[in-house]
Amino acid sequence: MAVGQRLLLIVGLVAYPFAMAIYFSLSDYWVGSPGRFIGLQNFRDVLGNEIFRQTVQNSFVFAGIAVALKTVLGIWLAMLLFRPLRFKRLVRAAVLLPWVIPTALSTLAWGWMFDSLYSVVNWTAIHLGIVSPPGPNWLGMPAYAMTAVITVNVWRGLPFFAITVLAGLVSIPREYYEAAEVDGAGSWGGFRHVTLPLLKPVLAVVVLFSTIFTFSDFNIVQVLTRGGPVNTTHLFATLAYQVGLSGGNLGQGAAISLFLFPMLAAIVFVQLRYIRRE
Amino acid sequence: MALRVSRRRFLQTSTGAVAGLSLATLGPAPAHAQKRELTFLSWNHFVPAADDELRRQAELFSKQAGVTVRVDTIAHLQLPAKFAAEAQAQSGHDLRLSYDADPFLYEHQLADVGDIVDDLGKRYGGWYPFAKEGCQTASGWKAVPWFWISFPATYNMAHFKQAGLETPKTWAELLHHGKVLKKQGNPVGIAISHCADANTTFWSVLWSHGGKVLEADGKTPAITSDKTAQVIEWYKELYRDAMEPEVLSWDDASNNRCILAGKCSWIHNPISPYALAVTKKMPIADDINHHSSPGGPAGIHSAPPINLLAVWKFSKNIPLAKEFIQFLFRKENYDPWIVASQGFNHPPLKHLADHPIWAQNPKLAMLPKEAEYAHVRGWPAKPNAAVALLQVNYVLPDMVAKAVNGMPTKRAMAWAEDQVKLAVQGKLKEGGA
């Protein structure tokens, strides 16, 4: 592709929307009525609002727990898939399914599983005697609702982790394990001293991507809880949508979503430095 | 890799891009033989047969006027974002659904429809005041009231009979009955969550206790009061002793499901569960009945959803859109549409309101009377954009949810007052509301 086209693509698809978002965030822009420049007022208003502060806290809890779980479970799943097993290709393809199904659709299905009246999760747990009826109120109680959205996010994001880590595992030469075995390392030793160090570069990239995607998640929360109960599951994207599009306050909506930018930039910076050092 | 761009190359690329962009903005080349198209964006009706009837009428109009009318319907909660996108792009549909205080949010984007509001009003015995209040902004009539949706009590007669209870006339009675009914395994179901029903019921309960959110000037917060505190206390007790925690997670369909599943004994909702039960021939249809929305120390008050029709100012078909609206209001069209909705749609025009569908069915007979209790949200303030913001941000149900989750009533009220102030300030900055 010629440089001009590339430039056009970058300007048109990245720079223009980004510049518009910054422009919106600095004005009192309401849907359809061009606003005046008001400097950082939107950011001050947003910071002064308790719902936003709650959202920041939610985002860190959500992304922190979800990415940690995806990392641990992803490595574990990749190790399982790495073992020789029957119908290897079929199993590997099946693992990718959650990642391939449109999120809004699969989240709707999860919505039914967490439904207060028809929850199959509760039904099963009650019949197994694990919980007493009626079972947890999944989407109505702050802690449970957060658990629910994290669960769906982990379910959806796990295949990406597992398959990428699997690619990393495949590239580790067998000889290293044999050498480790000769030195008397068991399976845990092999994992700690061979697998993990050699997986680090791959892991760093996957965690980087996953952190970005998890922080900016929208579908899962919008479909499952719409930010409720009492805003305890709102993330930046869902709150920005509610304020900016449903509420028509584009300026504040843009300011809310722009808060993500410096945070993610810092995370990317730290992780990229780490990758380069490796 | 060649990183330098020759001048010719740059010209080639940029000319191509400019040509591409201008084509995109111009849209398809005008074809003179092509019929004019009027597009209409509405919601997915809770009684789907009403949309079928609407499409049939659109086709009829298409034939008569020699145009094409396209009716698009989407889920109601997606409408606000779609409206925002269309206003922002200054393109999209010609005609669209509107509701509550939405015309105030889009005041400068909507075409004036004062002429047809006037004409229709004269022809059909006048508008119900609450129905037209939300349409008249400072800069003129920005919407035509289309239909309102009565929001009565829907209850299961068998559950009440088993408990030996009469239907509640007041919210206090509902609390008393609810305690008994919950023990029987049939809780009351009022949503306290991010959904439209949660807003609607709260206004009704608040007004019945004499409370208000804004003073009549539309600017001064009035939510902190003994009345609101009473309402919150009522909700707390109802939540604890007459409902189940699931109401904190409900969407607009959850209470319908709860009563249709035979679990809930009483919900505050339009007649859609009954309509569905009848259509699907569910046995529970026999047990479901309705009664008037309960009252309180300040009488019965109700905040029925009011749906309006609005025409975008950017539309190239404003006169045609107005013609179509008038066509929909002809008695020979409006009547079958009420029937298709099984009485869910109530006419905002007095002479259209005497349709026999309600009187014929004792389970629906009390519905038209709900018009007497109705106000636009925000009352006693005139509807305004700040009220629209409180609605879309679910501030009122959130205040209740905080309280039932253990926040002291005073603090929950103070939190809501902060949000009310922010909503008022937000819109005052624009200077339009």
HADDOCK unambig.tbl for C-alpha pairs under 7 A between the chains (distance, minus, plus):
assign (segid A and resid 3 and name CA) (segid B and resid 3 and name CA) 6.44 0.50 0.50
assign (segid A and resid 3 and name CA) (segid B and resid 5 and name CA) 6.68 0.50 0.50
assign (segid A and resid 4 and name CA) (segid B and resid 10 and name CA) 6.10 0.50 0.50
assign (segid A and resid 4 and name CA) (segid B and resid 13 and name CA) 6.48 0.50 0.50
assign (segid A and resid 5 and name CA) (segid B and resid 13 and name CA) 6.54 0.50 0.50
assign (segid A and resid 31 and name CA) (segid B and resid 84 and name CA) 5.83 0.50 0.50
assign (segid A and resid 31 and name CA) (segid B and resid 87 and name CA) 6.57 0.50 0.50
assign (segid A and resid 31 and name CA) (segid B and resid 88 and name CA) 6.11 0.50 0.50
assign (segid A and resid 32 and name CA) (segid B and resid 87 and name CA) 5.21 0.50 0.50
assign (segid A and resid 32 and name CA) (segid B and resid 88 and name CA) 5.24 0.50 0.50
assign (segid A and resid 32 and name CA) (segid B and resid 109 and name CA) 6.54 0.50 0.50
assign (segid A and resid 116 and name CA) (segid B and resid 246 and name CA) 5.54 0.50 0.50
assign (segid A and resid 137 and name CA) (segid B and resid 245 and name CA) 6.59 0.50 0.50
assign (segid A and resid 137 and name CA) (segid B and resid 246 and name CA) 5.81 0.50 0.50
assign (segid A and resid 139 and name CA) (segid B and resid 249 and name CA) 4.98 0.50 0.50
assign (segid A and resid 140 and name CA) (segid B and resid 245 and name CA) 6.68 0.50 0.50
assign (segid A and resid 140 and name CA) (segid B and resid 246 and name CA) 5.76 0.50 0.50
assign (segid A and resid 140 and name CA) (segid B and resid 248 and name CA) 4.46 0.50 0.50
assign (segid A and resid 140 and name CA) (segid B and resid 249 and name CA) 4.00 0.50 0.50
assign (segid A and resid 226 and name CA) (segid B and resid 194 and name CA) 6.72 0.50 0.50
assign (segid A and resid 228 and name CA) (segid B and resid 193 and name CA) 6.69 0.50 0.50
assign (segid A and resid 228 and name CA) (segid B and resid 194 and name CA) 6.21 0.50 0.50
assign (segid A and resid 229 and name CA) (segid B and resid 193 and name CA) 6.32 0.50 0.50
assign (segid A and resid 229 and name CA) (segid B and resid 248 and name CA) 6.22 0.50 0.50
assign (segid A and resid 229 and name CA) (segid B and resid 249 and name CA) 6.47 0.50 0.50
assign (segid A and resid 230 and name CA) (segid B and resid 398 and name CA) 5.16 0.50 0.50
assign (segid A and resid 230 and name CA) (segid B and resid 401 and name CA) 6.35 0.50 0.50
assign (segid A and resid 230 and name CA) (segid B and resid 402 and name CA) 6.67 0.50 0.50
assign (segid A and resid 242 and name CA) (segid B and resid 393 and name CA) 6.88 0.50 0.50
assign (segid A and resid 245 and name CA) (segid B and resid 80 and name CA) 6.74 0.50 0.50
assign (segid A and resid 245 and name CA) (segid B and resid 81 and name CA) 4.86 0.50 0.50
assign (segid A and resid 245 and name CA) (segid B and resid 84 and name CA) 5.79 0.50 0.50
assign (segid A and resid 246 and name CA) (segid B and resid 80 and name CA) 4.83 0.50 0.50
assign (segid A and resid 246 and name CA) (segid B and resid 81 and name CA) 5.15 0.50 0.50
assign (segid A and resid 246 and name CA) (segid B and resid 392 and name CA) 6.28 0.50 0.50
assign (segid A and resid 247 and name CA) (segid B and resid 389 and name CA) 5.53 0.50 0.50
assign (segid A and resid 247 and name CA) (segid B and resid 392 and name CA) 5.90 0.50 0.50
assign (segid A and resid 248 and name CA) (segid B and resid 84 and name CA) 6.46 0.50 0.50
